[in-house]
Amino acid sequence: MARIKYIDSDVILLARIMRAEALGEGDVGMKLVGNVVVNRVIATCGTFKKTDTISKVVYQKNQFAGVNTPLFKSYPTVKERRLARQCLEYYTKWPATRALFFKNPGKGKSCPKQFFGLFVGKYKKHCFYRANNNLKCGL
């Protein structure tokens, strides 16, 4: 059973945002970003209460810088769509397992301990954060 219900256009949109946000992080880095996006669809807390589709998550105001890039605007490759489908179907991996946020703090900078949540871990240049303990997010 898939992690969430989805249609073909969700696969394409998820692949596009994964590429735009983490192409330089390789397959695992892109899937970790996909993991966070799917987590936001699942989450039932805070700003994610009404983000129950991939489209609502990706286009939520001020969430992903990548939506304004040429990488996002072009059609995803077969491989990128396969990676996105894995995220929709089953993929979860630490540090994104329960993460709702990620951040690239910039070259030579360490991960802040908090960024809209608590720091969980880092993969290459991306820092991952889960919701604060007082929120019940359903993850």
N, CA, C and O atoms as CSV, one atom per row, in Angstrom:
chain,resi,resn,atom,element,x,y,z
A,1,MET,N,N,0.844,-1.186,0.000
A,1,MET,CA,C,0.000,0.000,0.000
A,1,MET,C,C,0.890,1.251,0.000
A,1,MET,O,O,1.867,1.324,0.746
A,2,ALA,N,N,0.554,2.206,-0.821
A,2,ALA,CA,C,1.319,3.446,-0.942
A,2,ALA,C,C,1.239,4.267,0.346
A,2,ALA,O,O,0.295,4.133,1.125
A,3,ARG,N,N,2.242,5.115,0.555
A,3,ARG,CA,C,2.249,5.994,1.731
A,3,ARG,C,C,1.095,6.983,1.669
A,3,ARG,O,O,0.502,7.312,2.696
A,4,ILE,N,N,0.768,7.464,0.453
A,4,ILE,CA,C,-0.367,8.365,0.243
A,4,ILE,C,C,-1.033,8.002,-1.081
A,4,ILE,O,O,-0.439,7.314,-1.912
A,5,LYS,N,N,-2.266,8.465,-1.277
A,5,LYS,CA,C,-2.924,8.308,-2.566
A,5,LYS,C,C,-2.295,9.315,-3.518
A,5,LYS,O,O,-1.993,10.445,-3.134
A,6,TYR,N,N,-2.100,8.887,-4.777
A,6,TYR,CA,C,-1.514,9.805,-5.744
A,6,TYR,C,C,-1.940,9.426,-7.152
A,6,TYR,O,O,-2.415,8.320,-7.411
A,7,ILE,N,N,-1.752,10.384,-8.054
A,7,ILE,CA,C,-2.018,10.174,-9.473
A,7,ILE,C,C,-0.740,10.499,-10.244
A,7,ILE,O,O,0.225,11.002,-9.670
A,8,ASP,N,N,-0.738,10.212,-11.537
A,8,ASP,CA,C,0.469,10.405,-12.346
A,8,ASP,C,C,1.027,11.822,-12.263
A,8,ASP,O,O,2.244,12.002,-12.224
A,9,SER,N,N,0.153,12.830,-12.235
A,9,SER,CA,C,0.644,14.207,-12.162
A,9,SER,C,C,1.381,14.476,-10.849
A,9,SER,O,O,2.261,15.335,-10.805
A,10,ASP,N,N,1.035,13.755,-9.781
A,10,ASP,CA,C,1.760,13.887,-8.510
A,10,ASP,C,C,3.184,13.362,-8.641
A,10,ASP,O,O,4.116,13.949,-8.090
A,11,VAL,N,N,3.354,12.271,-9.359
A,11,VAL,CA,C,4.687,11.701,-9.591
A,11,VAL,C,C,5.556,12.734,-10.299
A,11,VAL,O,O,6.701,12.964,-9.910
A,12,ILE,N,N,5.017,13.343,-11.320
A,12,ILE,CA,C,5.762,14.333,-12.106
A,12,ILE,C,C,6.108,15.552,-11.259
A,12,ILE,O,O,7.248,16.017,-11.285
A,13,LEU,N,N,5.152,16.070,-10.518
A,13,LEU,CA,C,5.384,17.246,-9.683
A,13,LEU,C,C,6.395,16.954,-8.579
A,13,LEU,O,O,7.286,17.763,-8.320
A,14,LEU,N,N,6.259,15.802,-7.930
A,14,LEU,CA,C,7.215,15.434,-6.884
A,14,LEU,C,C,8.617,15.282,-7.467
A,14,LEU,O,O,9.586,15.740,-6.861
A,15,ALA,N,N,8.739,14.657,-8.612
A,15,ALA,CA,C,10.048,14.502,-9.258
A,15,ALA,C,C,10.662,15.861,-9.566
A,15,ALA,O,O,11.865,16.054,-9.387
A,16,ARG,N,N,9.854,16.793,-10.023
A,16,ARG,CA,C,10.359,18.136,-10.359
A,16,ARG,C,C,10.881,18.864,-9.122
A,16,ARG,O,O,11.944,19.482,-9.183
A,17,ILE,N,N,10.157,18.806,-8.000
A,17,ILE,CA,C,10.612,19.517,-6.796
A,17,ILE,C,C,11.819,18.806,-6.181
A,17,ILE,O,O,12.712,19.465,-5.648
A,18,MET,N,N,11.858,17.487,-6.246
A,18,MET,CA,C,13.026,16.753,-5.737
A,18,MET,C,C,14.283,17.173,-6.496
A,18,MET,O,O,15.326,17.428,-5.894
A,19,ARG,N,N,14.174,17.243,-7.811
A,19,ARG,CA,C,15.317,17.646,-8.635
A,19,ARG,C,C,15.706,19.096,-8.339
A,19,ARG,O,O,16.887,19.393,-8.157
A,20,ALA,N,N,14.738,19.986,-8.290
A,20,ALA,CA,C,15.018,21.406,-8.088
A,20,ALA,C,C,15.661,21.685,-6.735
A,20,ALA,O,O,16.486,22.590,-6.614
A,21,GLU,N,N,15.290,20.918,-5.724
A,21,GLU,CA,C,15.803,21.156,-4.372
A,21,GLU,C,C,17.084,20.388,-4.068
A,21,GLU,O,O,17.847,20.804,-3.196
A,22,ALA,N,N,17.345,19.271,-4.768
A,22,ALA,CA,C,18.456,18.422,-4.313
A,22,ALA,C,C,19.187,17.676,-5.411
A,22,ALA,O,O,19.760,16.621,-5.140
A,23,LEU,N,N,19.192,18.172,-6.628
A,23,LEU,CA,C,19.879,17.467,-7.705
A,23,LEU,C,C,21.337,17.173,-7.354
A,23,LEU,O,O,21.828,16.080,-7.637
A,24,GLY,N,N,22.019,18.112,-6.755
A,24,GLY,CA,C,23.424,17.942,-6.397
A,24,GLY,C,C,23.672,16.963,-5.259
A,24,GLY,O,O,24.824,16.651,-4.957
A,25,GLU,N,N,22.628,16.481,-4.632
A,25,GLU,CA,C,22.744,15.553,-3.506
A,25,GLU,C,C,22.613,14.103,-3.950
A,25,GLU,O,O,22.666,13.196,-3.119
A,26,GLY,N,N,22.444,13.873,-5.246
A,26,GLY,CA,C,22.336,12.509,-5.750
A,26,GLY,C,C,20.974,11.901,-5.503
A,26,GLY,O,O,20.062,12.571,-5.018
A,27,ASP,N,N,20.837,10.618,-5.841
A,27,ASP,CA,C,19.557,9.918,-5.720
A,27,ASP,C,C,19.030,9.914,-4.290
A,27,ASP,O,O,17.849,10.173,-4.059
A,28,VAL,N,N,19.908,9.618,-3.328
A,28,VAL,CA,C,19.466,9.565,-1.926
A,28,VAL,C,C,19.009,10.941,-1.464
A,28,VAL,O,O,17.963,11.061,-0.827
A,29,GLY,N,N,19.770,11.972,-1.772
A,29,GLY,CA,C,19.397,13.324,-1.372
A,29,GLY,C,C,18.065,13.742,-1.961
A,29,GLY,O,O,17.242,14.345,-1.273
A,30,MET,N,N,17.847,13.427,-3.230
A,30,MET,CA,C,16.565,13.758,-3.844
A,30,MET,C,C,15.435,12.975,-3.183
A,30,MET,O,O,14.355,13.524,-2.966
A,31,LYS,N,N,15.664,11.707,-2.859
A,31,LYS,CA,C,14.612,10.914,-2.198
A,31,LYS,C,C,14.348,11.410,-0.778
A,31,LYS,O,O,13.217,11.319,-0.299
A,32,LEU,N,N,15.358,11.926,-0.103
A,32,LEU,CA,C,15.121,12.489,1.230
A,32,LEU,C,C,14.207,13.715,1.137
A,32,LEU,O,O,13.325,13.898,1.975
A,33,VAL,N,N,14.420,14.545,0.127
A,33,VAL,CA,C,13.533,15.678,-0.103
A,33,VAL,C,C,12.127,15.170,-0.415
A,33,VAL,O,O,11.151,15.700,0.115
A,34,GLY,N,N,12.011,14.161,-1.260
A,34,GLY,CA,C,10.712,13.564,-1.553
A,34,GLY,C,C,10.044,13.016,-0.303
A,34,GLY,O,O,8.829,13.132,-0.142
A,35,ASN,N,N,10.827,12.424,0.572
A,35,ASN,CA,C,10.344,11.904,1.849
A,35,ASN,C,C,9.694,13.027,2.658
A,35,ASN,O,O,8.614,12.843,3.220
A,36,VAL,N,N,10.349,14.187,2.716
A,36,VAL,CA,C,9.808,15.338,3.456
A,36,VAL,C,C,8.506,15.817,2.822
A,36,VAL,O,O,7.548,16.109,3.538
A,37,VAL,N,N,8.453,15.903,1.508
A,37,VAL,CA,C,7.238,16.349,0.827
A,37,VAL,C,C,6.078,15.400,1.147
A,37,VAL,O,O,4.983,15.854,1.479
A,38,VAL,N,N,6.307,14.108,1.050
A,38,VAL,CA,C,5.250,13.131,1.367
A,38,VAL,C,C,4.866,13.239,2.848
A,38,VAL,O,O,3.684,13.149,3.181
A,39,ASN,N,N,5.834,13.429,3.729
A,39,ASN,CA,C,5.532,13.614,5.156
A,39,ASN,C,C,4.577,14.793,5.356
A,39,ASN,O,O,3.675,14.730,6.191
A,40,ARG,N,N,4.777,15.854,4.596
A,40,ARG,CA,C,3.909,17.030,4.723
A,40,ARG,C,C,2.479,16.727,4.274
A,40,ARG,O,O,1.532,17.297,4.815
A,41,VAL,N,N,2.313,15.851,3.306
A,41,VAL,CA,C,0.968,15.440,2.894
A,41,VAL,C,C,0.310,14.651,4.029
A,41,VAL,O,O,-0.880,14.817,4.297
A,42,ILE,N,N,1.080,13.802,4.685
A,42,ILE,CA,C,0.577,12.949,5.763
A,42,ILE,C,C,0.310,13.734,7.039
A,42,ILE,O,O,-0.640,13.438,7.763
A,43,ALA,N,N,1.145,14.736,7.320
A,43,ALA,CA,C,1.096,15.476,8.592
A,43,ALA,C,C,-0.267,16.125,8.825
A,43,ALA,O,O,-0.914,16.621,7.902
A,44,THR,N,N,-0.676,16.101,10.090
A,44,THR,CA,C,-1.967,16.661,10.482
A,44,THR,C,C,-1.786,17.760,11.528
A,44,THR,O,O,-2.642,17.941,12.394
A,45,CYS,N,N,-0.689,18.481,11.451
A,45,CYS,CA,C,-0.402,19.496,12.460
A,45,CYS,C,C,-0.022,20.823,11.815
A,45,CYS,O,O,0.416,20.874,10.666
A,46,GLY,N,N,-0.199,21.893,12.583
A,46,GLY,CA,C,0.258,23.214,12.188
A,46,GLY,C,C,-0.130,23.606,10.776
A,46,GLY,O,O,-1.277,23.442,10.359
A,47,THR,N,N,0.829,24.117,10.063
A,47,THR,CA,C,0.626,24.624,8.714
A,47,THR,C,C,0.321,23.534,7.691
A,47,THR,O,O,-0.004,23.833,6.542
A,48,PHE,N,N,0.423,22.282,8.102
A,48,PHE,CA,C,0.208,21.167,7.177
A,48,PHE,C,C,-1.170,20.518,7.302
A,48,PHE,O,O,-1.429,19.499,6.662
A,49,LYS,N,N,-2.049,21.089,8.108
A,49,LYS,CA,C,-3.387,20.509,8.287
A,49,LYS,C,C,-4.176,20.410,6.986
A,49,LYS,O,O,-4.973,19.487,6.815
A,50,LYS,N,N,-3.964,21.343,6.073
A,50,LYS,CA,C,-4.749,21.373,4.836
A,50,LYS,C,C,-3.919,21.034,3.602
A,50,LYS,O,O,-4.390,21.202,2.477
A,51,THR,N,N,-2.708,20.566,3.795
A,51,THR,CA,C,-1.858,20.203,2.660
A,51,THR,C,C,-1.948,18.699,2.448
A,51,THR,O,O,-1.045,17.945,2.811
A,52,ASP,N,N,-3.054,18.284,1.854
A,52,ASP,CA,C,-3.323,16.853,1.732
A,52,ASP,C,C,-3.046,16.293,0.339
A,52,ASP,O,O,-3.461,15.177,0.028
A,53,THR,N,N,-2.350,17.056,-0.499
A,53,THR,CA,C,-1.938,16.573,-1.817
A,53,THR,C,C,-0.510,17.058,-2.099
A,53,THR,O,O,-0.031,18.004,-1.473
A,54,ILE,N,N,0.145,16.410,-3.029
A,54,ILE,CA,C,1.493,16.832,-3.429
A,54,ILE,C,C,1.450,18.265,-3.948
A,54,ILE,O,O,2.320,19.068,-3.611
A,55,SER,N,N,0.464,18.592,-4.752
A,55,SER,CA,C,0.351,19.930,-5.314
A,55,SER,C,C,0.217,20.997,-4.224
A,55,SER,O,O,0.882,22.031,-4.284
A,56,LYS,N,N,-0.634,20.751,-3.235
A,56,LYS,CA,C,-0.806,21.724,-2.145
A,56,LYS,C,C,0.491,21.911,-1.367
A,56,LYS,O,O,0.798,23.027,-0.946
A,57,VAL,N,N,1.250,20.849,-1.171
A,57,VAL,CA,C,2.521,20.947,-0.452
A,57,VAL,C,C,3.549,21.722,-1.285
A,57,VAL,O,O,4.174,22.655,-0.781
A,58,VAL,N,N,3.722,21.349,-2.529
A,58,VAL,CA,C,4.746,21.965,-3.374
A,58,VAL,C,C,4.474,23.449,-3.586
A,58,VAL,O,O,5.399,24.261,-3.575
A,59,TYR,N,N,3.217,23.800,-3.777
A,59,TYR,CA,C,2.878,25.193,-4.068
A,59,TYR,C,C,2.479,26.005,-2.837
A,59,TYR,O,O,2.027,27.143,-2.964
A,60,GLN,N,N,2.644,25.429,-1.650
A,60,GLN,CA,C,2.361,26.181,-0.436
A,60,GLN,C,C,3.300,27.384,-0.391
A,60,GLN,O,O,4.501,27.249,-0.623
A,61,LYS,N,N,2.757,28.541,-0.097
A,61,LYS,CA,C,3.503,29.800,-0.169
A,61,LYS,C,C,4.788,29.770,0.676
A,61,LYS,O,O,4.786,29.357,1.836
A,62,ASN,N,N,5.877,30.223,0.052
A,62,ASN,CA,C,7.184,30.403,0.710
A,62,ASN,C,C,7.789,29.135,1.295
A,62,ASN,O,O,8.509,29.207,2.291
A,63,GLN,N,N,7.516,27.976,0.703
A,63,GLN,CA,C,8.044,26.731,1.252
A,63,GLN,C,C,9.255,26.199,0.498
A,63,GLN,O,O,10.196,25.710,1.122
A,64,PHE,N,N,9.253,26.282,-0.827
A,64,PHE,CA,C,10.332,25.705,-1.617
A,64,PHE,C,C,10.884,26.734,-2.599
A,64,PHE,O,O,10.184,27.176,-3.510
A,65,ALA,N,N,12.132,27.104,-2.405
A,65,ALA,CA,C,12.785,28.049,-3.320
A,65,ALA,C,C,12.889,27.465,-4.722
A,65,ALA,O,O,12.898,28.205,-5.706
A,66,GLY,N,N,12.967,26.149,-4.818
A,66,GLY,CA,C,13.158,25.479,-6.093
A,66,GLY,C,C,12.038,25.665,-7.098
A,66,GLY,O,O,12.259,25.463,-8.292
A,67,VAL,N,N,10.831,26.047,-6.656
A,67,VAL,CA,C,9.721,26.185,-7.607
A,67,VAL,C,C,9.940,27.326,-8.597
A,67,VAL,O,O,9.250,27.405,-9.613
A,68,ASN,N,N,10.878,28.193,-8.310
A,68,ASN,CA,C,11.154,29.335,-9.193
A,68,ASN,C,C,12.387,29.123,-10.057
A,68,ASN,O,O,12.942,30.085,-10.587
A,69,THR,N,N,12.819,27.887,-10.206
A,69,THR,CA,C,14.051,27.614,-10.948
A,69,THR,C,C,13.765,26.871,-12.246
A,69,THR,O,O,12.737,26.205,-12.368
A,70,PRO,N,N,14.673,26.984,-13.217
A,70,PRO,CA,C,14.516,26.216,-14.456
A,70,PRO,C,C,14.494,24.701,-14.217
A,70,PRO,O,O,13.835,23.974,-14.960
A,71,LEU,N,N,15.205,24.219,-13.192
A,71,LEU,CA,C,15.196,22.781,-12.882
A,71,LEU,C,C,13.784,22.301,-12.560
A,71,LEU,O,O,13.417,21.178,-12.907
A,72,PHE,N,N,12.996,23.138,-11.906
A,72,PHE,CA,C,11.634,22.764,-11.548
A,72,PHE,C,C,10.713,22.800,-12.766
A,72,PHE,O,O,9.815,21.968,-12.900
A,73,LYS,N,N,10.935,23.744,-13.627
A,73,LYS,CA,C,10.015,23.973,-14.743
A,73,LYS,C,C,10.115,22.929,-15.858
A,73,LYS,O,O,9.168,22.761,-16.626
A,74,SER,N,N,11.235,22.234,-15.956
A,74,SER,CA,C,11.376,21.251,-17.035
A,74,SER,C,C,10.829,19.879,-16.611
A,74,SER,O,O,10.749,19.560,-15.425
A,75,TYR,N,N,10.457,19.084,-17.617
A,75,TYR,CA,C,9.854,17.773,-17.383
A,75,TYR,C,C,10.900,16.810,-16.796
A,75,TYR,O,O,12.043,16.795,-17.251
A,76,PRO,N,N,10.519,16.011,-15.795
A,76,PRO,CA,C,11.477,15.100,-15.163
A,76,PRO,C,C,11.841,13.903,-16.044
A,76,PRO,O,O,11.066,13.482,-16.902
A,77,THR,N,N,13.016,13.380,-15.813
A,77,THR,CA,C,13.486,12.200,-16.535
A,77,THR,C,C,12.786,10.948,-16.019
A,77,THR,O,O,12.107,10.980,-14.993
A,78,VAL,N,N,12.961,9.855,-16.739
A,78,VAL,CA,C,12.423,8.562,-16.307
A,78,VAL,C,C,12.979,8.210,-14.932
A,78,VAL,O,O,12.235,7.758,-14.062
A,79,LYS,N,N,14.264,8.411,-14.730
A,79,LYS,CA,C,14.895,8.097,-13.450
A,79,LYS,C,C,14.317,8.955,-12.327
A,79,LYS,O,O,14.038,8.438,-11.246
A,80,GLU,N,N,14.133,10.253,-12.561
A,80,GLU,CA,C,13.575,11.134,-11.530
A,80,GLU,C,C,12.149,10.740,-11.182
A,80,GLU,O,O,11.756,10.801,-10.017
A,81,ARG,N,N,11.378,10.340,-12.171
A,81,ARG,CA,C,10.006,9.883,-11.905
A,81,ARG,C,C,10.017,8.577,-11.108
A,81,ARG,O,O,9.165,8.371,-10.243
A,82,ARG,N,N,10.973,7.701,-11.393
A,82,ARG,CA,C,11.093,6.449,-10.635
A,82,ARG,C,C,11.420,6.751,-9.172
A,82,ARG,O,O,10.845,6.135,-8.275
A,83,LEU,N,N,12.330,7.685,-8.920
A,83,LEU,CA,C,12.684,8.059,-7.551
A,83,LEU,C,C,11.471,8.653,-6.822
A,83,LEU,O,O,11.232,8.349,-5.653
A,84,ALA,N,N,10.720,9.490,-7.515
A,84,ALA,CA,C,9.530,10.089,-6.913
A,84,ALA,C,C,8.490,9.024,-6.576
A,84,ALA,O,O,7.880,9.058,-5.508
A,85,ARG,N,N,8.294,8.082,-7.492
A,85,ARG,CA,C,7.325,7.002,-7.251
A,85,ARG,C,C,7.738,6.179,-6.018
A,85,ARG,O,O,6.879,5.758,-5.243
A,86,GLN,N,N,9.032,5.953,-5.836
A,86,GLN,CA,C,9.506,5.238,-4.650
A,86,GLN,C,C,9.106,5.991,-3.383
A,86,GLN,O,O,8.685,5.373,-2.405
A,87,CYS,N,N,9.233,7.316,-3.389
A,87,CYS,CA,C,8.847,8.125,-2.227
A,87,CYS,C,C,7.355,8.021,-1.955
A,87,CYS,O,O,6.937,7.929,-0.800
A,88,LEU,N,N,6.567,8.034,-2.989
A,88,LEU,CA,C,5.118,7.936,-2.836
A,88,LEU,C,C,4.688,6.554,-2.370
A,88,LEU,O,O,3.721,6.425,-1.619
A,89,GLU,N,N,5.386,5.533,-2.804
A,89,GLU,CA,C,5.015,4.158,-2.482
A,89,GLU,C,C,5.507,3.696,-1.106
A,89,GLU,O,O,4.728,3.160,-0.318
A,90,TYR,N,N,6.778,3.900,-0.822
A,90,TYR,CA,C,7.317,3.258,0.389
A,90,TYR,C,C,8.530,3.936,1.018
A,90,TYR,O,O,8.816,3.671,2.186
A,91,TYR,N,N,9.237,4.772,0.328
A,91,TYR,CA,C,10.555,5.214,0.775
A,91,TYR,C,C,10.498,6.139,1.985
A,91,TYR,O,O,9.826,7.171,1.958
A,92,THR,N,N,11.198,5.766,3.030
A,92,THR,CA,C,11.502,6.640,4.167
A,92,THR,C,C,12.911,6.298,4.613
A,92,THR,O,O,13.307,5.133,4.610
A,93,LYS,N,N,13.658,7.309,4.991
A,93,LYS,CA,C,15.036,7.089,5.415
A,93,LYS,C,C,15.452,8.220,6.346
A,93,LYS,O,O,15.114,9.385,6.136
A,94,TRP,N,N,16.199,7.840,7.384
A,94,TRP,CA,C,16.765,8.836,8.273
A,94,TRP,C,C,17.773,9.656,7.476
A,94,TRP,O,O,18.495,9.077,6.664
A,95,PRO,N,N,17.859,10.953,7.659
A,95,PRO,CA,C,17.228,11.787,8.694
A,95,PRO,C,C,15.862,12.368,8.316
A,95,PRO,O,O,15.346,13.216,9.044
A,96,ALA,N,N,15.270,11.944,7.216
A,96,ALA,CA,C,13.991,12.506,6.777
A,96,ALA,C,C,12.787,11.686,7.224
A,96,ALA,O,O,11.655,12.056,6.914
A,97,THR,N,N,12.992,10.603,7.932
A,97,THR,CA,C,11.900,9.682,8.274
A,97,THR,C,C,10.667,10.401,8.794
A,97,THR,O,O,9.562,10.146,8.315
A,98,ARG,N,N,10.829,11.288,9.755
A,98,ARG,CA,C,9.706,12.047,10.310
A,98,ARG,C,C,9.888,13.547,10.110
A,98,ARG,O,O,9.193,14.346,10.736
A,99,ALA,N,N,10.805,13.923,9.256
A,99,ALA,CA,C,11.112,15.337,9.048
A,99,ALA,C,C,10.024,16.038,8.243
A,99,ALA,O,O,9.421,15.458,7.341
A,100,LEU,N,N,9.790,17.298,8.593
A,100,LEU,CA,C,8.846,18.133,7.864
A,100,LEU,C,C,9.534,19.327,7.201
A,100,LEU,O,O,8.916,20.068,6.436
A,101,PHE,N,N,10.805,19.499,7.502
A,101,PHE,CA,C,11.556,20.626,6.961
A,101,PHE,C,C,12.965,20.191,6.617
A,101,PHE,O,O,13.502,19.254,7.208
A,102,PHE,N,N,13.556,20.878,5.659
A,102,PHE,CA,C,14.977,20.719,5.374
A,102,PHE,C,C,15.529,22.083,5.005
A,102,PHE,O,O,14.793,22.983,4.602
A,103,LYS,N,N,16.833,22.216,5.150
A,103,LYS,CA,C,17.490,23.496,4.897
A,103,LYS,C,C,18.915,23.241,4.456
A,103,LYS,O,O,19.595,22.370,4.998
A,104,ASN,N,N,19.365,24.001,3.474
A,104,ASN,CA,C,20.768,24.029,3.092
A,104,ASN,C,C,21.304,25.331,3.668
A,104,ASN,O,O,21.027,26.397,3.120
A,105,PRO,N,N,22.069,25.275,4.766
A,105,PRO,CA,C,22.482,26.505,5.450
A,105,PRO,C,C,23.532,27.320,4.699
A,105,PRO,O,O,23.804,28.463,5.068
A,106,GLY,N,N,24.118,26.755,3.663
A,106,GLY,CA,C,25.141,27.467,2.905
A,106,GLY,C,C,26.518,26.883,3.138
A,106,GLY,O,O,26.769,26.204,4.134
A,107,LYS,N,N,27.389,27.157,2.214
A,107,LYS,CA,C,28.736,26.582,2.234
A,107,LYS,C,C,29.479,26.937,3.521
A,107,LYS,O,O,29.583,28.103,3.902
A,108,GLY,N,N,29.991,25.895,4.176
A,108,GLY,CA,C,30.795,26.080,5.378
A,108,GLY,C,C,30.007,26.395,6.640
A,108,GLY,O,O,30.609,26.619,7.690
A,109,LYS,N,N,28.690,26.420,6.572
A,109,LYS,CA,C,27.867,26.724,7.745
A,109,LYS,C,C,27.282,25.441,8.295
A,109,LYS,O,O,26.948,24.521,7.549
A,110,SER,N,N,27.163,25.396,9.627
A,110,SER,CA,C,26.587,24.208,10.255
A,110,SER,C,C,25.071,24.340,10.331
A,110,SER,O,O,24.512,25.417,10.125
A,111,CYS,N,N,24.424,23.228,10.628
A,111,CYS,CA,C,22.968,23.194,10.733
A,111,CYS,C,C,22.517,23.907,12.000
A,111,CYS,O,O,23.034,23.627,13.081
A,112,PRO,N,N,21.561,24.822,11.884
A,112,PRO,CA,C,20.993,25.405,13.101
A,112,PRO,C,C,20.288,24.306,13.906
A,112,PRO,O,O,19.743,23.369,13.322
A,113,LYS,N,N,20.293,24.411,15.212
A,113,LYS,CA,C,19.644,23.400,16.055
A,113,LYS,C,C,18.128,23.418,15.888
A,113,LYS,O,O,17.461,22.410,16.118
A,114,GLN,N,N,17.587,24.569,15.486
A,114,GLN,CA,C,16.157,24.660,15.221
A,114,GLN,C,C,15.932,25.397,13.913
A,114,GLN,O,O,16.647,26.346,13.591
A,115,PHE,N,N,14.934,24.954,13.166
A,115,PHE,CA,C,14.499,25.603,11.938
A,115,PHE,C,C,13.073,25.138,11.717
A,115,PHE,O,O,12.853,24.110,11.077
A,116,PHE,N,N,12.117,25.862,12.226
A,116,PHE,CA,C,10.713,25.441,12.185
A,116,PHE,C,C,10.553,24.039,12.762
A,116,PHE,O,O,9.634,23.316,12.378
A,117,GLY,N,N,11.406,23.659,13.650
A,117,GLY,CA,C,11.382,22.336,14.266
A,117,GLY,C,C,12.755,21.991,14.804
A,117,GLY,O,O,13.662,22.823,14.795
A,118,LEU,N,N,12.905,20.773,15.269
A,118,LEU,CA,C,14.135,20.325,15.910
A,118,LEU,C,C,15.042,19.598,14.932
A,118,LEU,O,O,14.583,18.766,14.149
A,119,PHE,N,N,16.317,19.910,14.978
A,119,PHE,CA,C,17.307,19.283,14.116
A,119,PHE,C,C,17.369,17.778,14.372
A,119,PHE,O,O,17.453,17.334,15.517
A,120,VAL,N,N,17.325,16.997,13.282
A,120,VAL,CA,C,17.390,15.540,13.401
A,120,VAL,C,C,18.711,15.006,12.867
A,120,VAL,O,O,19.315,14.122,13.475
A,121,GLY,N,N,19.161,15.534,11.738
A,121,GLY,CA,C,20.386,15.041,11.134
A,121,GLY,C,C,20.661,15.733,9.817
A,121,GLY,O,O,19.883,16.563,9.347
A,122,LYS,N,N,21.791,15.367,9.237
A,122,LYS,CA,C,22.243,16.016,8.006
A,122,LYS,C,C,22.605,14.962,6.963
A,122,LYS,O,O,23.133,13.899,7.290
A,123,TYR,N,N,22.314,15.275,5.714
A,123,TYR,CA,C,22.771,14.458,4.592
A,123,TYR,C,C,23.401,15.416,3.594
A,123,TYR,O,O,22.739,16.308,3.062
A,124,LYS,N,N,24.689,15.219,3.348
A,124,LYS,CA,C,25.458,16.107,2.480
A,124,LYS,C,C,25.238,17.544,2.922
A,124,LYS,O,O,25.634,17.901,4.031
A,125,LYS,N,N,24.614,18.391,2.087
A,125,LYS,CA,C,24.454,19.809,2.430
A,125,LYS,C,C,23.122,20.141,3.098
A,125,LYS,O,O,22.912,21.274,3.530
A,126,HIS,N,N,22.218,19.158,3.186
A,126,HIS,CA,C,20.888,19.442,3.720
A,126,HIS,C,C,20.740,19.003,5.177
A,126,HIS,O,O,21.135,17.903,5.564
A,127,CYS,N,N,20.160,19.899,5.963
A,127,CYS,CA,C,19.833,19.637,7.366
A,127,CYS,C,C,18.338,19.302,7.423
A,127,CYS,O,O,17.536,19.914,6.716
A,128,PHE,N,N,17.967,18.336,8.260
A,128,PHE,CA,C,16.578,17.901,8.345
A,128,PHE,C,C,16.031,18.140,9.748
A,128,PHE,O,O,16.736,17.996,10.746
A,129,TYR,N,N,14.737,18.514,9.794
A,129,TYR,CA,C,14.083,18.923,11.041
A,129,TYR,C,C,12.715,18.273,11.158
A,129,TYR,O,O,11.975,18.177,10.179
A,130,ARG,N,N,12.387,17.829,12.362
A,130,ARG,CA,C,11.065,17.272,12.628
A,130,ARG,C,C,10.269,18.314,13.406
A,130,ARG,O,O,10.832,19.294,13.893
A,131,ALA,N,N,8.979,18.103,13.519
A,131,ALA,CA,C,8.116,19.031,14.245
A,131,ALA,C,C,8.472,19.033,15.725
A,131,ALA,O,O,8.992,18.048,16.250
A,132,ASN,N,N,8.192,20.132,16.385
A,132,ASN,CA,C,8.408,20.212,17.826
A,132,ASN,C,C,7.560,19.164,18.531
A,132,ASN,O,O,6.494,18.779,18.050
A,133,ASN,N,N,8.045,18.715,19.668
A,133,ASN,CA,C,7.399,17.616,20.407
A,133,ASN,C,C,5.953,17.889,20.779
A,133,ASN,O,O,5.164,16.949,20.878
A,134,ASN,N,N,5.579,19.143,20.989
A,134,ASN,CA,C,4.210,19.459,21.428
A,134,ASN,C,C,3.177,19.326,20.303
A,134,ASN,O,O,1.974,19.324,20.565
A,135,LEU,N,N,3.635,19.217,19.069
A,135,LEU,CA,C,2.709,19.047,17.945
A,135,LEU,C,C,2.446,17.571,17.698
A,135,LEU,O,O,3.362,16.749,17.740
A,136,LYS,N,N,1.219,17.252,17.446
A,136,LYS,CA,C,0.833,15.876,17.113
A,136,LYS,C,C,0.626,15.824,15.608
A,136,LYS,O,O,-0.431,16.208,15.108
A,137,CYS,N,N,1.632,15.352,14.889
A,137,CYS,CA,C,1.612,15.437,13.422
A,137,CYS,C,C,1.186,14.161,12.727
A,137,CYS,O,O,0.961,14.174,11.516
A,138,GLY,N,N,1.068,13.071,13.445
A,138,GLY,CA,C,0.631,11.825,12.838
A,138,GLY,C,C,1.677,11.127,11.998
A,138,GLY,O,O,1.344,10.306,11.144
A,139,LEU,N,N,2.933,11.443,12.231
A,139,LEU,CA,C,4.023,10.794,11.483
A,139,LEU,C,C,4.658,9.685,12.298
A,139,LEU,O,O,5.589,9.030,11.830
